Amino acid sequence: MRKNTRIKDIALKAGVSIGTVDRVLHNRGEVSNETKQKIQQIIDELDYRPNLLASSLASKKSIVFATLMPKASSQDTYWSKPQLGVEKAMNQLKAYGVKVQQFYFDMDDRLSFSKEAGKILDISPDAVLLAPWAKREATLFSKKMDELEIPYIYIDATLEDTHPIGFVAQSSFDSGYLAAKLADWGVGKSSLILLIHFARELDNASHLIKRERGFMRYFENSGNGHKVIKMEVSESGDEIVARLEEMGIKPCEVNSVFVTNSKVHLAANCFKSLCVSPKVIGYDLIPQNIALLQEGKIDFLICQKPELQGFHAIQLLFDHLVKKESIKKENFTSIDLITRENINFYNSF
């Protein structure tokens, strides 16, 4: 392997100008196929790696990434965590002239998604990191970016019929399937199992629907005769009790509860206030959930590594746009199961 190879070295060996090598490296300008192949062969032989820092400083051109994620109401909520990963990645990439402009939408107002997406299109960024929470609006935004040839990457979820360069997310279906196995474990036959969505517009949250599908798929094949009840509620645990009463079900009859997002603490607190202790399963290591896990009111938390998702997505955009590398389209994070016994030893990032 030859160290400190320069473009000048490649040009001398190929018998061409430095400008010709530069055009091949950056895939611009007219170069014959024969010359291009010859230069590429020498690049491979010398194991040439461009000095990205020098190139970016020489170009004097800033690269702008835009991010569009849900607005975190506090540092104790799920969506504050991907932001930490984004900020860590951007701190590492500042030296390469990479900048980020951050945009946030209100999860309770899908129109705010479209408004912020419009702002991003107005600044015409080089690439976009997007949390496709509002399915319909995110699909329209993605199609506009396709038309403008703006590369984009998803975190937390992915969408069908769109063309991101990649996504970083947990497999929603598989995590839902795992949650079902946990809900089934240790309960008797013909148990009552509750699936709860804390969501205002479930049909616009594709990853929650996929978690439900994985959960239901397990029970389709379990043969244990369980009764699985699906419930969609808003932001109040009290609504759970009211809905159960409507169905003639007492809270003490519920054996297992699966909440499809980080709001599992609402369900856990609801049953805690009733002095009822079903098995409770949900997502994410936010303070409210951790406290109830340690108290024994939540049995299992599934961690999605949101900090890592934000960090990795920015790195992938950089690899694609600056390093000109091909990247994996599917980047699944691990499905980590957290209990009160291992929470103190777990590193989510």
C-alpha positions as CSV (number, residue, x, y, z in Angstrom):
1,M,0.0,0.0,0.0
2,R,1.4,3.4,-0.9
3,K,1.1,6.1,1.7
4,N,0.3,9.8,1.2
5,T,-0.6,9.3,-2.4
6,R,-1.4,12.5,-4.2
7,I,-3.6,13.3,-7.2
8,K,-0.3,14.4,-8.8
9,D,1.1,10.9,-8.4
10,I,-1.9,9.3,-10.1
11,A,-1.7,11.8,-13.0
12,L,2.0,11.1,-13.5
13,K,1.5,7.3,-13.6
14,A,-1.5,7.6,-15.9
15,G,0.2,10.1,-18.2
16,V,-2.7,12.6,-17.9
17,S,-3.2,16.0,-16.3
18,I,-4.1,16.6,-12.7
19,G,-7.4,18.1,-13.9
20,T,-8.3,14.9,-15.7
21,V,-7.8,12.9,-12.5
22,D,-9.9,15.4,-10.6
23,R,-12.7,15.0,-13.1
24,V,-12.7,11.3,-12.7
25,L,-12.6,11.5,-8.9
26,H,-15.5,13.8,-8.8
27,N,-17.4,12.4,-11.7
28,R,-17.6,15.6,-13.7
29,G,-16.6,16.7,-17.1
30,E,-15.9,14.7,-20.2
31,V,-13.3,11.9,-19.9
32,S,-13.1,8.9,-22.3
33,N,-14.1,5.5,-20.9
34,E,-10.6,4.2,-21.7
35,T,-8.9,7.0,-19.7
36,K,-11.4,6.7,-16.9
37,Q,-10.8,3.0,-16.5
38,K,-7.0,3.5,-16.6
39,I,-7.2,6.2,-13.9
40,Q,-9.6,4.1,-11.8
41,Q,-7.3,1.1,-12.0
42,I,-4.3,3.2,-10.7
43,I,-6.5,4.7,-7.9
44,D,-7.3,1.1,-6.8
45,E,-3.7,0.0,-7.1
46,L,-2.4,2.9,-5.0
47,D,-5.4,2.6,-2.6
48,Y,-5.9,6.3,-2.9
49,R,-8.2,8.0,-0.3
50,P,-9.0,11.6,-0.8
51,N,-8.3,14.1,2.0
52,L,-11.8,15.1,2.7
53,L,-10.9,17.9,5.1
54,A,-8.5,19.5,2.6
55,S,-11.0,19.1,-0.2
56,S,-13.8,20.7,1.7
57,L,-11.6,23.6,2.8
58,A,-10.3,24.2,-0.7
59,S,-13.8,24.3,-2.1
60,K,-14.9,26.9,0.4
61,K,-18.4,25.5,0.0
62,S,-20.6,24.7,3.0
63,I,-22.7,21.6,2.9
64,V,-26.1,22.1,4.5
65,F,-28.1,19.3,6.0
66,A,-31.7,20.0,7.1
67,T,-33.4,17.9,9.8
68,L,-37.1,17.6,10.4
69,M,-38.2,15.9,13.6
70,P,-41.0,16.2,16.1
71,K,-40.6,19.0,18.6
72,A,-39.5,17.6,22.0
73,S,-41.5,19.1,24.8
74,S,-38.7,18.5,27.3
75,Q,-35.4,16.7,27.6
76,D,-37.3,13.8,29.3
77,T,-39.2,12.9,26.1
78,Y,-38.3,10.4,23.4
79,W,-37.7,13.0,20.6
80,S,-35.0,14.8,22.6
81,K,-32.8,11.7,22.2
82,P,-32.3,11.5,18.4
83,Q,-31.5,15.2,18.6
84,L,-28.5,14.4,20.9
85,G,-27.2,12.0,18.3
86,V,-27.6,14.5,15.5
87,E,-25.7,17.2,17.5
88,K,-22.9,14.8,18.3
89,A,-22.5,13.9,14.6
90,M,-22.6,17.5,13.5
91,N,-19.9,18.5,16.0
92,Q,-17.6,15.9,14.4
93,L,-18.4,17.1,10.9
94,K,-18.0,20.9,11.4
95,A,-14.4,20.7,10.2
96,Y,-15.6,19.5,6.8
97,G,-17.8,22.5,6.3
98,V,-21.0,20.7,7.1
99,K,-23.8,22.7,8.7
100,V,-27.2,21.7,9.9
101,Q,-30.5,23.6,10.0
102,Q,-33.0,22.1,12.3
103,F,-36.8,22.2,11.8
104,Y,-39.4,20.8,14.2
105,F,-43.1,20.0,13.8
106,D,-45.9,19.5,16.3
107,M,-46.9,15.9,16.5
108,D,-50.5,17.0,17.4
109,D,-50.7,19.2,14.3
110,R,-50.0,17.5,11.0
111,L,-50.3,20.8,9.2
112,S,-47.2,22.0,11.1
113,F,-45.3,19.2,9.4
114,S,-46.2,20.6,6.0
115,K,-45.3,24.1,7.0
116,E,-41.9,23.1,8.2
117,A,-41.3,20.9,5.2
118,G,-42.1,24.0,3.0
119,K,-39.4,26.0,4.9
120,I,-36.9,23.2,4.1
121,L,-37.7,23.3,0.4
122,D,-37.2,27.1,0.4
123,I,-33.6,26.8,1.6
124,S,-32.9,23.9,-0.9
125,P,-30.5,22.0,1.4
126,D,-27.9,19.4,0.1
127,A,-29.6,16.6,2.0
128,V,-32.4,16.0,4.6
129,L,-32.8,13.8,7.7
130,L,-36.5,13.2,8.2
131,A,-38.6,11.5,10.9
132,P,-41.7,10.4,8.7
133,W,-44.1,10.6,11.6
134,A,-47.1,12.0,9.6
135,K,-47.3,9.4,6.9
136,R,-49.4,11.3,4.4
137,E,-47.5,14.6,4.7
138,A,-44.1,12.9,4.8
139,T,-44.9,11.0,1.6
140,L,-45.8,14.2,-0.2
141,F,-42.7,15.9,1.1
142,S,-40.5,12.9,0.0
143,K,-42.0,13.1,-3.5
144,K,-41.1,16.8,-3.7
145,M,-37.6,16.0,-2.7
146,D,-37.4,13.3,-5.3
147,E,-38.4,15.9,-8.0
148,L,-35.8,18.3,-6.8
149,E,-33.2,15.5,-6.5
150,I,-32.5,16.2,-2.8
151,P,-31.2,13.1,-1.1
152,Y,-33.0,12.2,2.2
153,I,-32.8,9.6,4.9
154,Y,-35.4,8.5,7.4
155,I,-35.0,7.8,11.1
156,D,-37.4,5.9,13.5
157,A,-39.5,4.6,10.6
158,T,-39.7,4.2,6.9
159,L,-42.4,4.7,4.3
160,E,-43.4,2.6,1.3
161,D,-43.6,4.1,-2.2
162,T,-40.9,6.7,-1.4
163,H,-37.2,6.7,-2.4
164,P,-34.9,7.7,0.5
165,I,-31.2,6.9,0.1
166,G,-31.7,4.8,3.3
167,F,-33.3,4.6,6.7
168,V,-32.1,4.0,10.3
169,A,-34.8,2.4,12.4
170,Q,-35.8,-0.6,14.5
171,S,-37.8,-3.2,12.8
172,S,-41.3,-2.3,14.0
173,F,-42.9,-5.6,13.0
174,D,-40.3,-7.7,14.7
175,S,-40.3,-5.6,17.9
176,G,-44.1,-6.0,18.0
177,Y,-43.7,-9.7,17.6
178,L,-41.2,-9.8,20.5
179,A,-43.6,-7.8,22.6
180,A,-46.3,-10.4,22.0
181,K,-44.0,-13.3,23.1
182,L,-43.3,-11.4,26.3
183,A,-47.0,-10.7,26.8
184,D,-47.7,-14.4,26.4
185,W,-44.9,-15.6,28.6
186,G,-46.0,-16.8,32.0
187,V,-49.7,-16.2,31.6
188,G,-52.3,-18.9,31.5
189,K,-54.3,-20.0,28.5
190,S,-57.3,-17.8,27.5
191,S,-55.8,-14.7,29.1
192,L,-56.9,-11.1,28.4
193,I,-54.2,-9.1,26.7
194,L,-54.5,-5.4,26.0
195,L,-52.8,-3.6,23.1
196,I,-52.9,0.2,23.6
197,H,-52.1,2.9,21.0
198,F,-51.6,6.4,22.5
199,A,-52.1,8.1,19.2
200,R,-54.5,10.7,17.8
201,E,-54.2,9.7,14.1
202,L,-53.2,6.0,14.1
203,D,-53.5,5.6,10.3
204,N,-50.9,8.4,9.9
205,A,-48.3,6.6,12.1
206,S,-47.0,3.7,10.0
207,H,-44.5,2.3,12.5
208,L,-47.2,1.9,15.2
209,I,-49.4,0.0,12.8
210,K,-46.4,-2.3,11.9
211,R,-45.8,-3.0,15.6
212,E,-49.5,-3.9,16.0
213,R,-49.2,-6.3,13.0
214,G,-46.2,-8.0,14.5
215,F,-48.0,-8.3,17.8
216,M,-51.1,-9.8,16.2
217,R,-49.1,-12.1,14.0
218,Y,-47.7,-13.9,17.0
219,F,-51.1,-14.5,18.5
220,E,-52.5,-15.7,15.2
221,N,-50.2,-18.7,15.5
222,S,-49.9,-19.1,19.3
223,G,-52.9,-21.4,19.8
224,N,-53.2,-20.3,23.5
225,G,-56.7,-18.9,23.1
226,H,-55.9,-15.5,24.4
227,K,-58.3,-12.6,23.9
228,V,-56.4,-9.6,22.5
229,I,-58.2,-6.3,22.7
230,K,-56.9,-3.2,20.8
231,M,-57.5,0.2,22.2
232,E,-56.7,3.7,20.8
233,V,-56.6,6.4,23.5
234,S,-55.3,10.0,23.7
235,E,-53.1,11.3,26.5
236,S,-54.9,10.1,29.6
237,G,-54.6,6.8,31.4
238,D,-58.1,7.4,32.8
239,E,-59.5,6.7,29.3
240,I,-58.3,3.1,29.6
241,V,-60.5,2.4,32.5
242,A,-63.5,4.1,30.8
243,R,-63.0,2.0,27.7
244,L,-62.7,-1.2,29.7
245,E,-65.9,-0.4,31.5
246,E,-67.7,0.1,28.2
247,M,-66.7,-3.4,27.2
248,G,-67.7,-4.8,30.6
249,I,-64.1,-5.7,31.6
250,K,-62.7,-5.1,35.0
251,P,-59.1,-3.9,35.2
252,C,-58.1,-6.8,37.4
253,E,-59.0,-9.2,34.5
254,V,-56.3,-7.8,32.3
255,N,-53.2,-10.1,32.3
256,S,-50.8,-8.3,30.0
257,V,-50.6,-4.8,28.5
258,F,-48.6,-3.7,25.5
259,V,-48.2,0.0,24.7
260,T,-46.9,0.7,21.2
261,N,-44.8,3.8,22.0
262,S,-42.9,5.6,24.8
263,K,-46.1,6.6,26.6
264,V,-46.3,3.2,28.4
265,H,-45.9,5.1,31.7
266,L,-49.5,6.4,31.2
267,A,-50.8,2.9,31.2
268,A,-48.5,1.7,34.0
269,N,-49.6,4.6,36.3
270,C,-53.2,3.9,35.5
271,F,-53.1,0.3,36.7
272,K,-50.8,1.3,39.6
273,S,-53.5,3.7,40.8
274,L,-56.0,0.8,40.7
275,C,-53.6,-1.4,42.7
276,V,-53.7,-3.9,39.8
277,S,-50.5,-5.4,38.4
278,P,-50.7,-6.8,34.9
279,K,-47.6,-7.5,33.0
280,V,-46.7,-4.2,31.2
281,I,-44.5,-3.8,28.1
282,G,-43.6,-0.7,26.2
283,Y,-40.9,1.3,24.6
284,D,-38.0,3.7,25.3
285,L,-35.8,4.7,28.2
286,I,-37.3,8.0,29.2
287,P,-37.2,9.0,32.9
288,Q,-40.9,8.3,33.5
289,N,-40.6,4.8,32.1
290,I,-37.3,4.0,33.8
291,A,-38.7,5.0,37.2
292,L,-41.7,2.7,36.8
293,L,-39.4,-0.1,35.5
294,Q,-37.3,0.1,38.6
295,E,-40.5,0.2,40.7
296,G,-41.7,-3.0,39.1
297,K,-44.8,-1.4,37.5
298,I,-43.3,-1.8,34.0
299,D,-41.9,-5.3,33.3
300,F,-40.1,-4.8,30.0
301,L,-38.9,-1.8,27.9
302,I,-37.9,-2.1,24.3
303,C,-35.1,0.3,23.5
304,Q,-34.8,1.7,20.0
305,K,-31.4,3.5,20.5
306,P,-32.8,6.9,19.3
307,E,-29.5,8.7,19.9
308,L,-27.7,6.2,17.7
309,Q,-30.3,6.6,15.0
310,G,-29.8,10.4,14.8
311,F,-26.0,10.0,14.9
312,H,-25.8,7.2,12.3
313,A,-28.2,8.9,9.9
314,I,-26.1,12.1,9.7
315,Q,-23.0,9.9,9.2
316,L,-24.7,8.1,6.3
317,L,-25.7,11.4,4.7
318,F,-22.0,12.5,4.9
319,D,-20.8,9.2,3.5
320,H,-23.2,9.5,0.6
321,L,-22.8,13.2,-0.2
322,V,-19.2,14.0,0.7
323,K,-17.3,10.8,0.6
324,K,-19.3,9.6,-2.4
325,E,-19.7,6.2,-1.0
326,S,-22.5,3.8,-1.5
327,I,-24.5,3.2,1.7
328,K,-26.8,0.5,2.9
329,K,-30.4,1.4,2.4
330,E,-31.7,-0.7,5.4
331,N,-30.0,0.1,8.7
332,F,-31.8,-1.6,11.5
333,T,-31.0,-0.9,15.1
334,S,-31.0,-3.8,17.6
335,I,-34.1,-4.7,19.5
336,D,-32.8,-4.3,23.1
337,L,-34.9,-5.6,26.0
338,I,-34.5,-3.7,29.2
339,T,-35.6,-4.9,32.7
340,R,-35.1,-3.6,36.2
341,E,-32.2,-6.1,36.6
342,N,-30.1,-4.7,33.6
343,I,-31.2,-1.0,33.4
344,N,-28.2,0.2,35.5
345,F,-25.7,-1.5,33.2
346,Y,-27.2,-0.6,29.8
347,N,-25.7,2.0,27.4
348,S,-28.2,3.0,24.8
349,F,-25.6,5.0,22.7
